[in-house]
Amino acid sequence: MGVLKNPSATANKYLFIASTTASQNAILASLEKETEITWTVNKASIAEARKDGGEKLAKGDFSGIVPLLRGLMYGEDTEGDFEKTPEGLANKMLGLPQETLDNLVRDTVQGKRP
């Protein structure tokens, strides 16, 4: 609805929205706090995933797509934090709320969200 209320500000533009943004480590910390459980963490190298995926694809093995996607999703150089883009998030302009990670995790753990 916010897009229709702001046609001149939204026409022909990419709009970035997010209810919250967080790193994997921030999500883990919030889950551990809410559940009072220390989770077991298996760390993996993004550089190794990208290398392995690229080598597999070069040999025609399409299972290399999975590690490449991991590198895309979890790598620090993916520019996935749209709050830091020049445009920033459009939530305010569109009338969309933002939430804190801790509230989102708490509601999810308590079964208040799917």
N, CA, C and O atoms as a MOPAC input file, in Angstrom:
PM7 MOZYME 1SCF
protein

 N      0.81400 1    -1.18800 1     0.00000 1
 C      0.00000 1     0.00000 1     0.00000 1
 C      0.86500 1     1.26300 1     0.00000 1
 O      0.50900 1     2.26800 1    -0.61600 1
 N      2.02000 1     1.20100 1     0.70600 1
 C      2.90400 1     2.35400 1     0.78400 1
 C      3.44500 1     2.76500 1    -0.56800 1
 O      3.68200 1     3.95000 1    -0.80600 1
 N      3.64700 1     1.80300 1    -1.46200 1
 C      4.14000 1     2.11100 1    -2.80000 1
 C      3.10600 1     2.95000 1    -3.54000 1
 O      3.46100 1     3.91000 1    -4.22400 1
 N      1.84400 1     2.60000 1    -3.41000 1
 C      0.78400 1     3.33500 1    -4.09700 1
 C      0.57400 1     4.72600 1    -3.51100 1
 O      0.11500 1     5.63100 1    -4.20800 1
 N      0.90500 1     4.90000 1    -2.24800 1
 C      0.75600 1     6.20500 1    -1.61000 1
 C      1.92600 1     7.13300 1    -1.93000 1
 O      1.84100 1     8.33900 1    -1.69900 1
 N      3.00900 1     6.58300 1    -2.45800 1
 C      4.21100 1     7.36800 1    -2.76200 1
 C      4.68700 1     7.11400 1    -4.19300 1
 O      5.84100 1     6.73200 1    -4.39000 1
 N      3.83300 1     7.31600 1    -5.19200 1
 C      4.22000 1     6.94700 1    -6.55900 1
 C      5.44300 1     7.69000 1    -7.08300 1
 O      6.25300 1     7.09400 1    -7.79300 1
 N      5.60100 1     8.95000 1    -6.76300 1
 C      6.75500 1     9.67800 1    -7.30000 1
 C      8.05600 1     9.23500 1    -6.62600 1
 O      9.11800 1     9.27800 1    -7.24800 1
 N      7.98600 1     8.81700 1    -5.38100 1
 C      9.19000 1     8.39600 1    -4.66300 1
 C      9.55200 1     6.93800 1    -4.92800 1
 O     10.67800 1     6.52000 1    -4.66300 1
 N      8.59200 1     6.15600 1    -5.45700 1
 C      8.84000 1     4.72400 1    -5.63200 1
 C      8.87600 1     4.26000 1    -7.08300 1
 O      9.27600 1     3.12800 1    -7.35700 1
 N      8.47000 1     5.10600 1    -8.00400 1
 C      8.39100 1     4.70500 1    -9.41100 1
 C      9.76400 1     4.34500 1    -9.96900 1
 O     10.72900 1     5.09200 1    -9.81000 1
 N      9.83500 1     3.18500 1   -10.62700 1
 C     11.04200 1     2.73500 1   -11.32600 1
 C     12.28000 1     2.67500 1   -10.43300 1
 O     13.38500 1     2.99200 1   -10.87200 1
 N     12.09000 1     2.27100 1    -9.18900 1
 C     13.20400 1     2.18100 1    -8.25500 1
 C     13.17900 1     0.83100 1    -7.55100 1
 O     12.12300 1     0.23100 1    -7.34800 1
 N     14.37300 1     0.37200 1    -7.18500 1
 C     14.46500 1    -0.78000 1    -6.30300 1
 C     14.21100 1    -0.27400 1    -4.89500 1
 O     14.78800 1     0.73000 1    -4.48000 1
 N     13.35700 1    -0.95700 1    -4.16500 1
 C     13.08000 1    -0.59100 1    -2.78700 1
 C     13.53000 1    -1.73300 1    -1.88600 1
 O     13.13200 1    -2.88300 1    -2.07400 1
 N     14.34800 1    -1.40900 1    -0.92700 1
 C     14.84300 1    -2.41200 1     0.00600 1
 C     14.04900 1    -2.31500 1     1.29400 1
 O     13.91900 1    -1.23500 1     1.87000 1
 N     13.51700 1    -3.44400 1     1.74700 1
 C     12.77300 1    -3.48300 1     2.99300 1
 C     13.28600 1    -4.64300 1     3.83700 1
 O     13.78300 1    -5.63800 1     3.31000 1
 N     13.16100 1    -4.50300 1     5.14300 1
 C     13.56400 1    -5.56700 1     6.05200 1
 C     12.89000 1    -5.33800 1     7.39200 1
 O     12.88500 1    -4.22000 1     7.90700 1
 N     12.32200 1    -6.39200 1     7.95600 1
 C     11.74200 1    -6.24700 1     9.28700 1
 C     12.85900 1    -6.13300 1    10.32300 1
 O     12.70700 1    -5.45900 1    11.34100 1
 N     13.98100 1    -6.80000 1    10.05100 1
 C     15.18100 1    -6.67900 1    10.87400 1
 C     16.36300 1    -7.18100 1    10.05600 1
 O     16.18300 1    -7.94300 1     9.10500 1
 N     17.53900 1    -6.76900 1    10.41200 1
 C     18.73800 1    -7.30000 1     9.77300 1
 C     19.66500 1    -7.79100 1    10.86500 1
 O     19.76400 1    -7.18200 1    11.93100 1
 N     20.34300 1    -8.89400 1    10.59800 1
 C     21.22300 1    -9.47300 1    11.61100 1
 C     22.21000 1   -10.42100 1    10.96700 1
 O     21.94400 1   -11.00600 1     9.91700 1
 N     23.34700 1   -10.56300 1    11.60800 1
 C     24.33500 1   -11.54200 1    11.16800 1
 C     23.98000 1   -12.90100 1    11.76500 1
 O     23.16300 1   -12.99400 1    12.68100 1
 N     24.59900 1   -13.94100 1    11.23900 1
 C     24.39600 1   -15.27800 1    11.79200 1
 C     24.82200 1   -15.31200 1    13.26300 1
 O     24.17800 1   -15.96600 1    14.08300 1
 N     25.90200 1   -14.61100 1    13.59200 1
 C     26.37300 1   -14.59100 1    14.97300 1
 C     25.39700 1   -13.86400 1    15.89600 1
 O     25.21200 1   -14.27500 1    17.04100 1
 N     24.77600 1   -12.80100 1    15.41700 1
 C     23.78900 1   -12.08300 1    16.22700 1
 C     22.55600 1   -12.95200 1    16.46400 1
 O     21.99500 1   -12.95000 1    17.55900 1
 N     22.13600 1   -13.69100 1    15.44400 1
 C     20.98900 1   -14.59100 1    15.59400 1
 C     21.31400 1   -15.68100 1    16.61600 1
 O     20.49000 1   -16.00000 1    17.47400 1
 N     22.50700 1   -16.24500 1    16.52100 1
 C     22.93900 1   -17.27000 1    17.47200 1
 C     22.92900 1   -16.72300 1    18.89500 1
 O     22.40700 1   -17.36700 1    19.80500 1
 N     23.49900 1   -15.54700 1    19.08800 1
 C     23.55200 1   -14.94900 1    20.42500 1
 C     22.15000 1   -14.71900 1    20.97700 1
 O     21.90200 1   -14.96900 1    22.15600 1
 N     21.24200 1   -14.25300 1    20.14900 1
 C     19.86600 1   -14.01600 1    20.58200 1
 C     19.16300 1   -15.33000 1    20.92400 1
 O     18.44400 1   -15.40700 1    21.92000 1
 N     19.36700 1   -16.36300 1    20.10500 1
 C     18.77600 1   -17.67600 1    20.38900 1
 C     19.30900 1   -18.26300 1    21.69300 1
 O     18.55200 1   -18.81500 1    22.49200 1
 N     20.61700 1   -18.13800 1    21.90000 1
 C     21.20500 1   -18.66000 1    23.13300 1
 C     20.66200 1   -17.92600 1    24.35800 1
 O     20.41400 1   -18.53600 1    25.39700 1
 N     20.48200 1   -16.62500 1    24.22600 1
 C     19.93400 1   -15.83400 1    25.33200 1
 C     18.48600 1   -16.24200 1    25.62800 1
 O     18.10900 1   -16.42800 1    26.78500 1
 N     17.68700 1   -16.37700 1    24.57800 1
 C     16.26800 1   -16.69600 1    24.75400 1
 C     16.04000 1   -18.12000 1    25.24200 1
 O     15.18100 1   -18.35200 1    26.09200 1
 N     16.80400 1   -19.08200 1    24.71000 1
 C     16.58800 1   -20.48200 1    25.05900 1
 C     17.41300 1   -20.93100 1    26.26600 1
 O     17.19000 1   -22.00900 1    26.81700 1
 N     18.37400 1   -20.08600 1    26.66900 1
 C     19.30300 1   -20.42700 1    27.75300 1
 C     20.03600 1   -21.73200 1    27.46100 1
 O     20.33400 1   -22.51100 1    28.36700 1
 N     20.32000 1   -21.95200 1    26.18500 1
 C     21.05700 1   -23.12900 1    25.72300 1
 C     22.25500 1   -22.64200 1    24.92300 1
 O     22.13100 1   -21.74800 1    24.08600 1
 N     23.41500 1   -23.23400 1    25.18300 1
 C     24.58800 1   -22.94400 1    24.37000 1
 C     24.56300 1   -23.90300 1    23.19000 1
 O     24.64500 1   -25.11900 1    23.36000 1
 N     24.44900 1   -23.35100 1    22.01600 1
 C     24.33400 1   -24.15500 1    20.80700 1
 C     25.71800 1   -24.60300 1    20.33000 1
 O     26.71200 1   -23.90300 1    20.52300 1
 N     25.76300 1   -25.76600 1    19.71500 1
 C     26.99500 1   -26.24300 1    19.10300 1
 C     27.13800 1   -25.58600 1    17.73600 1
 O     26.21300 1   -25.60200 1    16.92400 1
 N     28.29900 1   -25.01400 1    17.49900 1
 C     28.52100 1   -24.28500 1    16.25100 1
 C     29.61200 1   -24.97800 1    15.45900 1
 O     30.68700 1   -25.26400 1    15.98600 1
 N     29.33700 1   -25.24400 1    14.20200 1
 C     30.33300 1   -25.78000 1    13.27600 1
 C     30.67200 1   -24.66200 1    12.29800 1
 O     29.83700 1   -24.26700 1    11.48400 1
 N     31.88000 1   -24.16200 1    12.37800 1
 C     32.28700 1   -23.06400 1    11.50300 1
 C     32.85500 1   -23.62100 1    10.20900 1
 O     33.48900 1   -24.67700 1    10.19500 1
 N     32.62100 1   -22.90400 1     9.13300 1
 C     33.12400 1   -23.29900 1     7.81700 1
 C     33.75300 1   -22.08300 1     7.15900 1
 O     33.39900 1   -20.94500 1     7.46400 1
 N     34.67000 1   -22.32900 1     6.27300 1
 C     35.36000 1   -21.26700 1     5.56000 1
 C     34.59600 1   -20.90500 1     4.28500 1
 O     34.34800 1   -21.75700 1     3.43200 1
 N     34.23600 1   -19.65000 1     4.17300 1
 C     33.56100 1   -19.16400 1     2.97300 1
 C     34.50100 1   -19.26300 1     1.77700 1
 O     34.08300 1   -19.63200 1     0.68000 1
 N     35.76800 1   -18.93300 1     1.99300 1
 C     36.75200 1   -19.00700 1     0.90000 1
 C     36.86800 1   -20.43500 1     0.38700 1
 O     36.92600 1   -20.65800 1    -0.82200 1
 N     36.90200 1   -21.40100 1     1.29500 1
 C     36.97900 1   -22.81400 1     0.89200 1
 C     35.71200 1   -23.23900 1     0.15500 1
 O     35.78700 1   -23.97000 1    -0.83200 1
 N     34.55700 1   -22.79100 1     0.62200 1
 C     33.29600 1   -23.13800 1    -0.04200 1
 C     33.28500 1   -22.61700 1    -1.47000 1
 O     32.89700 1   -23.32600 1    -2.39800 1
 N     33.71500 1   -21.37000 1    -1.63800 1
 C     33.74900 1   -20.78300 1    -2.98300 1
 C     34.74300 1   -21.53200 1    -3.88400 1
 O     34.45100 1   -21.80800 1    -5.04700 1
 N     35.90300 1   -21.85000 1    -3.33700 1
 C     36.92000 1   -22.56700 1    -4.10500 1
 C     36.40800 1   -23.94200 1    -4.51400 1
 O     36.50200 1   -24.33200 1    -5.67800 1
 N     35.86200 1   -24.67500 1    -3.54100 1
 C     35.33000 1   -26.01700 1    -3.79900 1
 C     34.19900 1   -25.96700 1    -4.82800 1
 O     34.15600 1   -26.77900 1    -5.75100 1
 N     33.30000 1   -25.02400 1    -4.66400 1
 C     32.18200 1   -24.89600 1    -5.59100 1
 C     32.64300 1   -24.56500 1    -7.00000 1
 O     32.14400 1   -25.13000 1    -7.97400 1
 N     33.59500 1   -23.64700 1    -7.10600 1
 C     34.12400 1   -23.27300 1    -8.41400 1
 C     34.82200 1   -24.42400 1    -9.11400 1
 O     34.66900 1   -24.61200 1   -10.32100 1
 N     35.59400 1   -25.19800 1    -8.34800 1
 C     36.29100 1   -26.34800 1    -8.92400 1
 C     35.29900 1   -27.40000 1    -9.41200 1
 O     35.47600 1   -27.97200 1   -10.48700 1
 N     34.27200 1   -27.65100 1    -8.63300 1
 C     33.26600 1   -28.64400 1    -9.03400 1
 C     32.54600 1   -28.20500 1   -10.31500 1
 O     32.36600 1   -28.99700 1   -11.24000 1
 N     32.14500 1   -26.94500 1   -10.35200 1
 C     31.44500 1   -26.45300 1   -11.54600 1
 C     32.34400 1   -26.50200 1   -12.77200 1
 O     31.88200 1   -26.81200 1   -13.87000 1
 N     33.61700 1   -26.20100 1   -12.59300 1
 C     34.56400 1   -26.24300 1   -13.71400 1
 C     34.66900 1   -27.64100 1   -14.30700 1
 O     34.97700 1   -27.79700 1   -15.48900 1
 N     34.41300 1   -28.65500 1   -13.49000 1
 C     34.46100 1   -30.04900 1   -13.94100 1
 C     33.08700 1   -30.55500 1   -14.39100 1
 O     32.92600 1   -31.73400 1   -14.70900 1
 N     32.10700 1   -29.65800 1   -14.41400 1
 C     30.76000 1   -30.05100 1   -14.83600 1
 C     29.91700 1   -30.65000 1   -13.72600 1
 O     28.83900 1   -31.18200 1   -13.99100 1
 N     30.38800 1   -30.57500 1   -12.48100 1
 C     29.65400 1   -31.09300 1   -11.33500 1
 C     28.80100 1   -29.96900 1   -10.75000 1
 O     29.31100 1   -29.06100 1   -10.09300 1
 N     27.50900 1   -30.04700 1   -10.99900 1
 C     26.61900 1   -28.96300 1   -10.58500 1
 C     26.32100 1   -28.93900 1    -9.09300 1
 O     25.63000 1   -28.04000 1    -8.61400 1
 N     26.83800 1   -29.92600 1    -8.34900 1
 C     26.69700 1   -29.85100 1    -6.89100 1
 C     27.55000 1   -28.71500 1    -6.34300 1
 O     27.41400 1   -28.34900 1    -5.17600 1
 N     28.42100 1   -28.15900 1    -7.16400 1
 C     29.23500 1   -27.00800 1    -6.76700 1
 C     28.41300 1   -25.75000 1    -6.56700 1
 O     28.89300 1   -24.78300 1    -5.97500 1
 N     27.19000 1   -25.74900 1    -7.04800 1
 C     26.33500 1   -24.57200 1    -6.87400 1
 C     26.03100 1   -24.32900 1    -5.39600 1
 O     25.96200 1   -23.18000 1    -4.95900 1
 N     25.85000 1   -25.39900 1    -4.62600 1
 C     25.49400 1   -25.25100 1    -3.20900 1
 C     26.57900 1   -24.50000 1    -2.42700 1
 O     26.25700 1   -23.52800 1    -1.74400 1
 N     27.85100 1   -24.91100 1    -2.50100 1
 C     28.85000 1   -24.13100 1    -1.76300 1
 C     29.01600 1   -22.70600 1    -2.29700 1
 O     29.33700 1   -21.79700 1    -1.53200 1
 N     28.80400 1   -22.50300 1    -3.57700 1
 C     28.86700 1   -21.13900 1    -4.10800 1
 C     27.73700 1   -20.27900 1    -3.53600 1
 O     27.94400 1   -19.10700 1    -3.22200 1
 N     26.55800 1   -20.85800 1    -3.40500 1
 C     25.43800 1   -20.12800 1    -2.80900 1
 C     25.70700 1   -19.80800 1    -1.34000 1
 O     25.35200 1   -18.73400 1    -0.85600 1
 N     26.33400 1   -20.74500 1    -0.64100 1
 C     26.69900 1   -20.47300 1     0.75900 1
 C     27.63800 1   -19.27300 1     0.82600 1
 O     27.48600 1   -18.39500 1     1.67600 1
 N     28.60200 1   -19.24900 1    -0.07700 1
 C     29.51900 1   -18.11400 1    -0.11800 1
 C     28.79500 1   -16.80900 1    -0.40000 1
 O     29.13000 1   -15.76500 1     0.16100 1
 N     27.81100 1   -16.87600 1    -1.26400 1
 C     27.02800 1   -15.69100 1    -1.59700 1
 C     26.19100 1   -15.21700 1    -0.41100 1
 O     26.11500 1   -14.02100 1    -0.12700 1
 N     25.57400 1   -16.16300 1     0.26900 1
 C     24.67900 1   -15.80400 1     1.37500 1
 C     25.41700 1   -15.36900 1     2.63200 1
 O     24.97300 1   -14.45100 1     3.32300 1
 N     26.53400 1   -16.01500 1     2.93700 1
 C     27.17100 1   -15.80000 1     4.22600 1
 C     28.48400 1   -15.03600 1     4.17100 1
 O     29.03200 1   -14.68700 1     5.21700 1
 N     28.99800 1   -14.77000 1     2.99200 1
 C     30.26000 1   -14.05400 1     2.88300 1
 C     30.11000 1   -12.59700 1     3.29300 1
 O     29.04000 1   -12.00600 1     3.15000 1
 N     31.17900 1   -12.03400 1     3.79700 1
 C     31.13500 1   -10.64500 1     4.26300 1
 C     31.13100 1    -9.63800 1     3.13000 1
 O     30.79400 1    -8.47300 1     3.34600 1
 N     31.49400 1   -10.05200 1     1.94000 1
 C     31.60300 1    -9.11900 1     0.82400 1
 C     30.39800 1    -9.16700 1    -0.11000 1
 O     30.49500 1    -8.76400 1    -1.26900 1
 N     29.26600 1    -9.65700 1     0.38700 1
 C     28.11600 1    -9.84800 1    -0.49000 1
 C     27.21800 1    -8.62800 1    -0.60300 1
 O     26.28100 1    -8.61100 1    -1.40200 1
 N     27.50400 1    -7.60800 1     0.19500 1
 C     26.68300 1    -6.38700 1     0.15200 1
 C     25.21300 1    -6.69200 1     0.43100 1
 O     24.33000 1    -6.07300 1    -0.16400 1
 N     24.94800 1    -7.62300 1     1.31400 1
 C     23.57200 1    -8.00600 1     1.62400 1
 C     22.89800 1    -7.14600 1     2.67700 1
 O     21.71600 1    -7.33900 1     2.96300 1
 N     23.62700 1    -6.19500 1     3.26500 1
 C     23.03900 1    -5.32200 1     4.27900 1
 C     22.51400 1    -4.07400 1     3.58000 1
 O     23.25800 1    -3.12200 1     3.34700 1
 N     21.24300 1    -4.08800 1     3.25300 1
 C     20.65600 1    -3.00500 1     2.47100 1
 C     20.48500 1    -1.72200 1     3.26900 1
 O     20.25100 1    -0.66100 1     2.69200 1
 N     20.60000 1    -1.80700 1     4.58800 1
 C     20.56300 1    -0.58100 1     5.39100 1
 C     21.74800 1     0.31200 1     5.05800 1
 O     21.68200 1     1.53100 1     5.21700 1
 N     22.83800 1    -0.30300 1     4.59200 1
 C     24.06500 1     0.45200 1     4.31200 1
 C     24.15200 1     0.92900 1     2.86400 1
 O     25.13600 1     1.56300 1     2.48500 1
 N     23.14000 1     0.63600 1     2.05400 1
 C     23.15600 1     1.12200 1     0.67200 1
 C     22.85500 1     2.62000 1     0.66800 1
 O     22.28400 1     3.13200 1     1.63100 1
 N     23.22600 1     3.32800 1    -0.39000 1
 C     22.90500 1     4.76300 1    -0.44700 1
 C     21.40600 1     5.04000 1    -0.29200 1
 O     21.01100 1     6.05300 1     0.28400 1
 N     20.57700 1     4.12600 1    -0.81200 1
 C     19.13300 1     4.31200 1    -0.73000 1
 C     18.59900 1     3.97900 1     0.66200 1
 O     17.57700 1     4.52200 1     1.08300 1
 N     19.28700 1     3.09000 1     1.37400 1
 C     18.80400 1     2.63900 1     2.67500 1
 C     17.52700 1     1.83000 1     2.54700 1
 O     17.11000 1     1.47600 1     1.44400 1
 N     16.92100 1     1.54600 1     3.66300 1
 C     15.66100 1     0.80100 1     3.66300 1
 C     14.50200 1     1.75100 1     3.40700 1
 O     14.53700 1     2.91400 1     3.80900 1
 N     13.48200 1     1.24700 1     2.73700 1
 C     12.30200 1     2.05100 1     2.41300 1
 C     11.17400 1     1.83400 1     3.42000 1
 O     10.05500 1     2.30100 1     3.20200 1
 N     11.45100 1     1.13900 1     4.50600 1
 C     10.40700 1     0.82300 1     5.47900 1
 C      9.63000 1     2.05200 1     5.93700 1
 O      8.39900 1     2.05500 1     5.91300 1
 N     10.33900 1     3.08500 1     6.34900 1
 C      9.67300 1     4.27300 1     6.89000 1
 C      8.76200 1     4.91400 1     5.85000 1
 O      7.61100 1     5.24300 1     6.13700 1
 N      9.28900 1     5.08800 1     4.63600 1
 C      8.50300 1     5.70000 1     3.56400 1
 C      7.25200 1     4.87700 1     3.25800 1
 O      6.20300 1     5.43500 1     2.93700 1
 N      7.36300 1     3.55000 1     3.35600 1
 C      6.25400 1     2.66400 1     3.02800 1
 C      5.35200 1     2.36900 1     4.22100 1
 O      4.34600 1     1.67300 1     4.08200 1
 N      5.70300 1     2.88900 1     5.37900 1
 C      4.90000 1     2.65500 1     6.57500 1
 C      5.05000 1     1.24000 1     7.12100 1
 O      4.13300 1     0.71300 1     7.75100 1
 N      6.21100 1     0.62300 1     6.88000 1
 C      6.45600 1    -0.73800 1     7.35900 1
 C      7.30800 1    -0.69000 1     8.62000 1
 O      8.31000 1     0.02400 1     8.66400 1
 N      6.92000 1    -1.44100 1     9.64300 1
 C      7.67700 1    -1.40700 1    10.89400 1
 C      8.98600 1    -2.18500 1    10.79700 1
 O      9.14800 1    -3.06700 1     9.95400 1
 N      9.90500 1    -1.83400 1    11.68000 1
 C     11.11200 1    -2.62700 1    11.86500 1
 C     11.04200 1    -3.19800 1    13.27200 1
 O     10.42400 1    -2.61400 1    14.16200 1
 N     11.67600 1    -4.33700 1    13.46000 1
 C     11.63800 1    -5.01800 1    14.74000 1
 C     13.05200 1    -5.23000 1    15.25500 1
 O     14.02000 1    -5.17600 1    14.49700 1
 N     13.15300 1    -5.46900 1    16.54500 1
 C     14.45900 1    -5.83400 1    17.07900 1
 C     14.62600 1    -7.33900 1    16.90500 1
 O     13.65200 1    -8.09200 1    16.92600 1
 N     15.85700 1    -7.75800 1    16.73600 1
 C     16.14500 1    -9.17800 1    16.58200 1
 C     15.68500 1    -9.95500 1    17.80600 1
 O     15.09000 1   -11.02400 1    17.67300 1
 N     15.95300 1    -9.42700 1    19.00100 1
 C     15.57400 1   -10.15100 1    20.21600 1
 C     14.06800 1   -10.37000 1    20.31200 1
 O     13.63300 1   -11.44500 1    20.72700 1
 N     13.27100 1    -9.38700 1    19.94000 1
 C     11.80600 1    -9.56100 1    19.95500 1
 C     11.36800 1   -10.61100 1    18.93700 1
 O     10.49900 1   -11.43400 1    19.22300 1
 N     11.96200 1   -10.58100 1    17.77200 1
 C     11.63000 1   -11.54000 1    16.72100 1
 C     11.98000 1   -12.96300 1    17.15500 1
 O     11.17800 1   -13.88000 1    16.97700 1
 N     13.16600 1   -13.15100 1    17.72200 1
 C     13.58800 1   -14.47200 1    18.18800 1
 C     12.70000 1   -14.93100 1    19.34100 1
 O     12.25900 1   -16.08000 1    19.36000 1
 N     12.43300 1   -14.05200 1    20.29800 1
 C     11.58200 1   -14.41400 1    21.44400 1
 C     10.20000 1   -14.88700 1    20.97200 1
 O      9.71500 1   -15.93000 1    21.40900 1
 N      9.58400 1   -14.12900 1    20.09800 1
 C      8.25100 1   -14.50800 1    19.59200 1
 C      8.29100 1   -15.82400 1    18.84200 1
 O      7.36100 1   -16.62500 1    18.94900 1
 N      9.34500 1   -16.06100 1    18.08800 1
 C      9.46900 1   -17.31000 1    17.34300 1
 C      9.66300 1   -18.49400 1    18.28000 1
 O      9.00600 1   -19.52300 1    18.12300 1
 N     10.55100 1   -18.35900 1    19.24200 1
 C     10.79400 1   -19.43200 1    20.21500 1
 C      9.53100 1   -19.74100 1    21.01000 1
 O      9.26600 1   -20.90100 1    21.32600 1
 N      8.75400 1   -18.71800 1    21.33400 1
 C      7.52900 1   -18.90200 1    22.10800 1
 C      6.34800 1   -19.37000 1    21.25400 1
 O      5.24300 1   -19.53500 1    21.77000 1
 N      6.57100 1   -19.58400 1    19.96300 1
 C      5.52700 1   -20.09700 1    19.08300 1
 C      4.52900 1   -19.04600 1    18.63100 1
 O      3.45400 1   -19.39500 1    18.14400 1
 N      4.85000 1   -17.78500 1    18.77700 1
 C      3.94700 1   -16.70300 1    18.36100 1
 C      4.08100 1   -16.37700 1    16.88400 1
 O      3.30700 1   -15.59300 1    16.33500 1
 N      5.08100 1   -16.99400 1    16.24200 1
 C      5.32100 1   -16.81500 1    14.79900 1
 C      5.56400 1   -18.17500 1    14.19200 1
 O      6.03100 1   -19.09200 1    14.86600 1
 N      5.24900 1   -18.30400 1    12.92500 1
 C      5.49600 1   -19.61200 1    12.27500 1
 C      6.97700 1   -19.89100 1    12.12200 1
 O      7.35700 1   -20.93900 1    11.60000 1

